[in-house]
Amino acid sequence: MGTIYYGGSATPIHIDDRALAHLKVVVATKLRRGESFTLSWKHPEDEARGRSTIWLHPSIPLRFVFDDPDTPDLSREWLEELAQTANSSGGIMLVAEQIDSGEHEVPDTSPQVVELADAD
């Protein structure tokens, strides 16, 4: 389980390491370009129902912490899907990874603290 520490907030944001690795690439690309944007996610089932959004800006400190020391293989499709949401007016919506099985897409069902929205 990975963690995002953002700005001066004492509240860490916990995200599955694989999802966080993909998110880090998209966020770093946008911030490197000097772009500000939002990041949104649905609350996990063990928290109050709802969703959260943070405003990401290049001048606000951001740290990604991964529990797994090894970098996972990244899915080009998932990166592209996250990047597409990043470039929308709504900002990045953390969506589940879709796995192409040849017949239909199957969402990643690995346990995660941050609930991922279905990709539409």
TALINCOR-V397618 format. One record per residue. PHI is phi as a letter, one per 40 degrees, with the letter a starting at -180 (* if undefined). NEAR is the number of other ideal C-beta (glycine too) atoms within 10 Angstrom. D_LAST is the distance of its C-alpha to the last C-alpha in Angstrom with 1 decimal. Layout:
[[PHI/NEAR/D_LAST] [PHI/NEAR/D_LAST]]
This chain:
[[*/16/25.7] [c/23/25.4] [a/16/26.0] [b/21/25.3] [b/15/28.3] [b/17/27.7] [f/12/30.5] [c/7/33.2] [c/12/31.1] [c/5/32.7] [c/7/29.5] [c/14/27.8] [b/19/24.1] [c/15/23.8] [a/24/21.0] [d/22/21.2] [d/20/23.2] [c/20/20.8] [c/25/17.8] [c/26/20.4] [c/21/21.8] [c/22/18.5] [c/24/18.0] [d/18/21.7] [c/15/21.4] [c/23/18.8] [c/20/20.6] [c/12/24.0] [c/14/23.1] [c/20/22.1] [c/17/25.2] [c/9/27.4] [c/8/26.6] [g/9/27.7] [c/13/24.3] [c/13/23.5] [a/20/20.0] [b/15/18.4] [b/23/16.8] [b/15/15.1] [a/23/14.6] [c/17/14.9] [c/14/18.5] [c/12/19.7] [c/8/21.1] [c/6/24.7] [b/12/24.3] [d/5/24.2] [d/7/20.9] [i/7/18.8] [a/12/17.1] [b/13/18.9] [b/13/18.8] [b/19/21.4] [c/12/22.6] [b/21/23.3] [b/13/26.3] [d/12/28.5] [c/8/31.5] [c/14/30.3] [d/9/31.1] [a/16/28.3] [b/9/29.0] [b/18/27.0] [b/13/28.9] [b/17/28.2] [c/11/29.9] [c/13/29.9] [c/6/32.3] [c/7/30.7] [c/10/27.8] [c/13/25.1] [c/7/24.1] [c/13/21.0] [c/18/18.1] [d/7/17.7] [c/13/14.2] [c/23/13.2] [d/17/15.3] [c/10/13.8] [c/19/10.2] [c/25/12.0] [c/15/14.2] [c/14/11.7] [c/19/10.5] [c/21/14.3] [c/13/15.2] [c/11/13.3] [c/6/15.4] [c/11/13.7] [g/18/14.6] [c/24/13.4] [b/23/10.9] [c/24/12.1] [b/21/9.3] [c/20/10.8] [c/22/12.2] [b/17/11.3] [b/14/14.6] [c/10/15.4] [c/8/18.0] [g/4/18.7] [b/6/17.6] [a/8/14.1] [c/12/11.9] [b/12/13.3] [c/13/12.2] [c/16/15.1] [b/9/17.1] [c/11/19.8] [c/7/21.2] [a/21/20.0] [c/19/21.3] [c/21/18.3] [c/14/15.5] [c/18/12.1] [c/14/8.9] [c/10/6.3] [c/16/3.8] [b/5/0.0]]
